[in-house]
Amino acid sequence: MKQEPPPLPPQHHRKRLMVFALKKFTKPTSYFILLLLTYYLGYLSAPSSTSKKPTSTSRIPIRATATSSAAPVADHNSFSIQCVDPVNSEKVRQTVLDRVFHGISPWQNFPPAHVSTLLRQNRIKGWGSTGAVFDNLIRRVRPKTIIEVGTFLGASALHMAKLTRKLGLETQILCIDDFRGWPGFLDKFREMKMVNGDVMLMYQFMQNVVYANATESVLFLPFSTASALDKLCEWGVFAELIEVDAGHDFHSAWTDINKAYKILRPGGVIFGHDYFTSADNKGVRRAVNMFARLNHLRVQLDGQHWVIESN
Ligand SMILES: C[S@@+](CC[C@H](N)C(=O)[O-])C[C@H]1O[C@@H](n2cnc3c(N)ncnc32)[C@H](O)[C@@H]1O
């Protein structure tokens, strides 16, 4: 074991030692002692190689801890929230009204005075929002509840409301959207008003629903898709048909599909747009395919839409 060097004498003490040596001995002896002392003190004050520590700017990579390196990769595929038993379809609207809006319909007294002048009577824009897939699936599934994950101005939601009405179905459509759009979306919607940084997306969506006379069949949850889907699962709000059309990067699509599938009723169908878009290296398609593979499900295509039927 390496021996600890004796403690270094304080600075003033070191000086006195040297003066004493010079006074006490003859010149050659003094010089010799002085040389020895200098060497000795220099050795003591030199930085020890064992005391070297990385500085705060050190770029030494931090090694993974035993716990994190041992975590199974499959953790990424685990969405552990447990849903309660589904409430009756007839109770879906009231459940959302109670849980989200304290029992007061958001359509009451809409639009408020401070907003009405900022809205267009009707402003719809969607992407593939009236594709054949909607008609095909609604005819086949005849859903009592539809959940739409990603609504924007309501183009696809209102198209579905029209289709269900035409078939004589009393379908509730729940639209999940934080109504923030995406950074820069106003470049293409220059007429949309902004008040202190707040875009009028939710109000314009609501105005579109009012214009389409669909307030009895449409409700919305103005939150992030992940948190709203978890809450629906917690409240037992399930659907026979779920459309996923929010974030198109892999991780958003992956999370939305996994969370949405938990609240799909047995025999129901989950589907979504943009299977072929290039966003995030075809993120939607990668998420859909991986989900189907892990859950032993089959992906079908209908135009630009992917479709998965539940087991
Ligand atoms: C492509 S648009 C939906 C279009 C709509 N389905 C249609 O066809 O008319 C995507 C929407 O998803 C919403 N969105 C994206 N990521 C979201 C998230 N993490 N939480 C809530 N909404 C989100 C955006 O605000 C935007 O309105």
The ligand as an SDF file (V2000), in Angstrom:
LIG
                    3D

 27 29  0  0  0  0  0  0  0  0999 V2000
  -53.7510   15.8020  -39.0040 C   0  0  0  0  0  0  0  0  0  0  0  0
  -54.6040   16.7370  -37.8210 S   0  0  0  0  0  0  0  0  0  0  0  0
  -56.1290   15.8620  -37.6760 C   0  0  0  0  0  0  0  0  0  0  0  0
  -56.9600   15.9500  -38.8920 C   0  0  0  0  0  0  0  0  0  0  0  0
  -58.3590   15.3960  -38.7730 C   0  0  0  0  0  0  0  0  0  0  0  0
  -58.3770   14.0160  -38.3340 N   0  0  0  0  0  0  0  0  0  0  0  0
  -59.0490   15.4910  -40.1170 C   0  0  0  0  0  0  0  0  0  0  0  0
  -58.9350   14.5580  -40.9250 O   0  0  0  0  0  0  0  0  0  0  0  0
  -59.6810   16.5100  -40.3470 O   0  0  0  0  0  0  0  0  0  0  0  0
  -53.7410   16.3480  -36.3800 C   0  0  0  0  0  0  0  0  0  0  0  0
  -54.3120   16.9750  -35.1050 C   0  0  0  0  0  0  0  0  0  0  0  0
  -53.7390   16.2800  -34.0300 O   0  0  0  0  0  0  0  0  0  0  0  0
  -53.5220   17.1730  -32.9560 C   0  0  0  0  0  0  0  0  0  0  0  0
  -52.4390   16.6200  -32.1360 N   0  0  0  0  0  0  0  0  0  0  0  0
  -51.2120   16.2330  -32.5270 C   0  0  0  0  0  0  0  0  0  0  0  0
  -50.5200   15.7310  -31.5110 N   0  0  0  0  0  0  0  0  0  0  0  0
  -51.3340   15.7960  -30.4370 C   0  0  0  0  0  0  0  0  0  0  0  0
  -51.1870   15.4200  -29.0890 C   0  0  0  0  0  0  0  0  0  0  0  0
  -50.0820   14.8350  -28.6170 N   0  0  0  0  0  0  0  0  0  0  0  0
  -52.2040   15.6440  -28.2470 N   0  0  0  0  0  0  0  0  0  0  0  0
  -53.3530   16.2320  -28.6890 C   0  0  0  0  0  0  0  0  0  0  0  0
  -53.5570   16.5860  -29.9730 N   0  0  0  0  0  0  0  0  0  0  0  0
  -52.5530   16.3770  -30.8280 C   0  0  0  0  0  0  0  0  0  0  0  0
  -53.1930   18.4980  -33.5970 C   0  0  0  0  0  0  0  0  0  0  0  0
  -53.5660   19.5710  -32.7510 O   0  0  0  0  0  0  0  0  0  0  0  0
  -54.0100   18.4440  -34.8860 C   0  0  0  0  0  0  0  0  0  0  0  0
  -55.1930   19.1480  -34.7300 O   0  0  0  0  0  0  0  0  0  0  0  0
  1  2  1  0
  2  3  1  0
  2 10  1  0
  3  4  1  0
  4  5  1  0
  5  6  1  0
  5  7  1  0
  7  8  2  0
  7  9  1  0
 10 11  1  0
 11 12  1  0
 11 26  1  0
 12 13  1  0
 13 14  1  0
 13 24  1  0
 14 15  1  0
 14 23  1  0
 15 16  2  0
 16 17  1  0
 17 18  1  0
 17 23  2  0
 18 19  1  0
 18 20  2  0
 20 21  1  0
 21 22  2  0
 22 23  1  0
 24 25  1  0
 24 26  1  0
 26 27  1  0
M  CHG  2   2   1   9  -1
M  END
$$$$
